[in-house]
Amino acid sequence: MSLKTLGVAALLISTAACGGASSKTASTAPTAAEPVASASPAALSQKQQADAYLAAVAPANSALSAYKTKITDNSTQAEVAAASAPVADAIEQVDNALARIAFTGQTAIDVRAVIATAGVLVGDFRSVGSQNAFSVSKFDATLSRDVGAANAAVAIVRADLGLPPKN
């Protein structure tokens, strides 16, 4: 199985799934561990929403960085599958954290699109171990398409939140 495309896709995902650029979070900003209640009487400011978003996506960024250090062009399918599981878990954690943040207006709608595309990526990462020589090219194409959709959704949310484009 050629893993080069999967490795390239992982590099793309590392900036797509969660946003790439980091930001210092104010001490009062909600985190993934401290979700903002959706029934909050006062709406979050754009900066508070951006800070909450960056805090929520940090676990996926960390998991993807670890993935990139473990996987090379010479990695076996078993190694890629083992390294992919924590990425899928982290993306699910991010999805759950994002769903608990009280995003407002169009941003709330756009974050739901990020959650949907991230869910597809979770499925992709979970299916790595089941690929074989006959399915890998179709899988690579599917993964590339799914990464593109995630990139687009993240770019929209980052713009909504006033964050710079990902690197």
C-alpha positions in Angstrom: 0.0 0.0 0.0 1.4 3.4 -0.9 1.1 5.7 2.0 2.6 8.8 0.5 -0.8 10.3 -0.4 -2.2 9.5 3.0 0.8 11.3 4.5 0.3 14.3 2.3 -3.4 14.3 3.2 -2.5 14.2 6.8 -0.4 17.3 6.3 -3.4 19.0 4.7 -5.7 17.9 7.4 -3.4 19.2 10.1 -4.2 22.7 8.9 -7.7 22.0 7.8 -9.4 20.2 10.6 -8.6 22.8 13.1 -7.2 25.9 11.8 -3.4 25.9 11.9 -2.7 29.3 13.5 -2.6 29.6 17.2 -3.7 32.4 19.3 -3.2 33.3 22.9 -6.4 32.7 24.7 -7.6 35.2 27.3 -7.9 33.7 30.7 -11.7 34.2 30.6 -12.1 32.4 27.3 -14.0 29.2 27.3 -12.1 26.0 26.6 -13.0 22.6 25.3 -13.1 21.5 29.0 -15.3 24.5 29.9 -17.9 24.7 27.2 -20.0 27.8 26.8 -23.6 27.0 27.7 -25.8 27.6 24.7 -28.5 29.1 26.9 -26.2 31.9 28.0 -28.0 35.2 28.5 -25.3 37.3 26.8 -24.0 36.4 23.4 -20.3 35.8 23.1 -18.3 38.4 21.3 -16.5 37.5 18.1 -13.2 37.4 19.9 -14.7 35.1 22.6 -16.0 32.8 19.9 -12.6 32.8 18.2 -10.8 32.1 21.4 -13.2 29.3 22.2 -12.8 27.8 18.7 -9.0 27.8 18.9 -9.1 26.2 22.3 -11.6 23.6 21.2 -9.6 22.6 18.1 -6.2 22.3 19.9 -6.5 18.5 20.6 -6.9 17.7 16.9 -3.9 19.9 16.1 -1.8 18.1 18.7 -3.0 14.7 17.4 -2.2 15.6 13.8 1.2 16.8 14.7 2.0 13.5 16.5 0.6 11.6 13.5 2.9 13.5 11.1 6.0 12.6 13.3 5.1 8.9 13.3 4.2 8.4 9.6 6.7 8.2 6.8 6.6 7.0 3.2 8.0 3.7 4.5 5.3 3.2 7.2 3.3 0.0 7.1 -0.4 -0.1 6.8 -0.6 -1.3 10.4 1.5 1.7 11.6 -0.6 4.1 9.7 -3.8 2.6 11.1 -2.4 2.7 14.6 -1.4 6.3 14.2 -4.8 7.2 12.7 -6.9 6.1 15.6 -5.8 8.9 18.0 -6.4 11.4 15.2 -10.0 10.2 14.7 -10.5 10.3 18.5 -9.2 13.8 18.7 -11.4 15.0 15.8 -14.4 13.6 17.5 -13.4 15.4 20.7 -13.2 18.6 18.8 -16.6 18.0 17.2 -18.1 17.6 20.6 -16.4 20.7 22.0 -17.4 22.8 19.0 -21.0 21.7 19.4 -21.1 23.0 23.0 -19.9 26.5 22.2 -22.5 29.1 21.8 -21.6 30.4 18.3 -23.9 33.0 17.0 -25.6 33.8 13.7 -23.9 32.6 10.5 -20.9 31.3 12.5 -23.1 28.8 14.2 -24.3 27.5 10.8 -20.8 27.4 9.4 -19.4 25.6 12.5 -22.1 22.9 11.9 -20.6 22.5 8.4 -17.1 22.0 10.0 -18.5 19.4 12.4 -20.1 17.6 9.4 -16.9 17.6 7.3 -14.8 16.6 10.4 -17.2 13.6 10.9 -16.4 12.4 7.4 -12.7 12.7 8.1 -13.1 10.6 11.3 -14.6 7.9 9.1 -11.7 8.2 6.7 -9.1 7.9 9.5 -11.0 4.9 11.0 -11.0 3.1 7.7 -7.3 3.3 7.0 -6.6 -0.2 8.3 -9.2 -1.8 6.0 -7.6 -0.5 2.8 -5.7 -2.8 0.5 -3.8 -2.6 -2.8 -7.1 -2.6 -4.7 -8.8 0.1 -2.7 -6.1 2.5 -1.9 -6.3 4.7 -5.0 -10.1 5.2 -4.5 -9.4 5.8 -0.8 -6.8 8.4 -1.6 -9.2 10.2 -3.9 -11.9 10.1 -1.3 -9.6 11.4 1.4 -8.4 14.2 -0.9 -12.0 15.2 -1.6 -12.9 15.1 2.1 -9.9 17.1 3.1 -10.8 19.7 0.5 -14.3 20.0 1.9 -12.9 20.3 5.5 -10.5 23.0 4.3 -13.3 25.0 2.7 -15.5 24.7 5.8 -12.7 25.7 8.2 -11.8 28.7 6.0 -15.3 30.0 6.2 -15.4 29.7 10.0 -12.0 31.3 10.4 -13.3 34.2 8.3 -16.5 34.4 10.3 -14.4 34.6 13.5 -12.0 37.2 12.1 -9.1 34.7 12.3 -6.3 34.8 9.7 -6.4 32.2 6.9 -4.7 28.9 7.9 -1.1 28.4 6.7 
